[in-house]
Amino acid sequence: MINFNWTFNIQNTVPYSLETQNSNVIKTIGWNIIGKDSEHEIKQSSVGGSIDFDISSLSDFKEINQISNDDLKSWVISVVGQDKIDEIKQGIVDNIDSLPKDFNPTPNF
């Protein structure tokens, strides 16, 4: 059985809102999930996206310098949903499984 190694990255944040002129909030989070075949790490696939937040009402405001990477990940999971994250991971597994055994993305190197 092939095992997969997973990486959940926060790629970037957009900490500025043109509407409110507030630079101390996170308006957008860019993220991706990378799956790698544990036996052949050259076989990998990823899916990513971005999430925009409605910042017109900041009832649960947290100072930007107190926000951790884990906070950002939990916000993404909260918006996307764990079921959808699991579905994305299964899609990554299916994509990797469809690659030929001798897969090499750069065969001339």
C-alpha positions in Angstrom: 0.0 0.0 0.0 1.3 3.4 -0.9 1.4 6.0 1.8 1.2 9.7 1.0 3.0 12.6 2.7 0.8 15.7 3.0 1.8 19.4 3.1 -0.8 22.1 3.8 0.7 25.5 2.9 -0.4 29.0 3.4 1.1 30.6 0.3 0.2 34.2 1.0 -2.1 36.6 2.6 -3.5 39.9 1.5 -3.6 42.2 4.6 -5.3 45.2 3.2 -8.8 46.2 2.4 -9.4 48.9 -0.2 -13.0 49.3 1.0 -12.1 50.0 4.6 -8.6 51.4 4.1 -7.6 49.0 6.9 -4.1 47.4 6.6 -4.3 45.5 9.8 -6.7 42.7 8.6 -6.4 39.7 6.4 -8.7 40.0 3.5 -7.5 37.0 1.4 -5.6 33.8 2.1 -3.9 31.8 -0.6 -3.4 28.1 0.2 -2.4 24.7 -1.3 -2.3 21.1 -0.4 0.5 18.9 -1.8 0.4 15.1 -1.8 3.6 13.0 -2.4 3.9 9.3 -3.0 6.0 8.2 0.0 7.8 5.6 -2.1 8.4 7.8 -5.1 8.5 11.5 -4.0 8.9 12.7 -7.6 5.2 11.6 -7.9 3.3 14.5 -6.5 0.2 16.6 -7.1 -1.3 19.7 -5.6 -4.5 21.7 -5.4 -4.8 25.2 -4.1 -7.1 28.1 -3.9 -7.8 31.4 -2.2 -10.4 32.5 0.3 -11.8 36.1 0.6 -13.2 37.1 4.0 -16.0 39.5 4.6 -14.3 42.1 6.8 -17.2 44.5 7.0 -17.8 43.3 10.5 -14.8 42.2 12.6 -16.5 40.8 15.7 -13.7 38.2 16.3 -10.8 40.5 15.5 -7.3 39.2 16.3 -4.3 41.5 16.1 -2.4 40.7 12.9 0.9 40.2 14.7 -0.7 37.5 16.9 -2.0 35.4 13.9 -0.1 32.1 13.5 0.2 29.8 10.4 -2.0 27.4 12.4 -4.6 30.1 12.7 -4.6 30.6 9.0 -4.9 26.9 8.3 -7.8 26.5 10.6 -9.6 29.5 9.0 -9.1 27.8 5.6 -10.4 24.5 6.9 -13.3 26.2 8.5 -14.4 28.0 5.3 -13.6 25.1 2.9 -14.8 22.4 5.2 -13.0 19.2 6.3 -15.2 17.1 4.0 -14.1 19.1 1.0 -10.4 19.0 2.2 -10.7 15.2 2.3 -12.3 15.2 -1.2 -9.4 17.3 -2.5 -6.9 14.9 -0.9 -8.6 11.9 -2.5 -8.4 13.7 -5.9 -4.7 14.2 -5.4 -4.3 10.5 -4.5 -6.3 9.6 -7.7 -4.1 11.9 -9.8 -0.9 10.4 -8.4 -2.2 6.9 -8.8 -2.9 7.5 -12.5 0.8 8.4 -13.1 2.9 5.7 -14.8 5.3 3.8 -12.6 8.3 5.4 -14.4 6.9 8.9 -14.2 9.6 11.6 -14.5 8.4 15.2 -15.0 11.9 16.2 -16.3 13.1 13.1 -18.3 16.0 14.9 -19.9 17.7 15.9 -16.7 
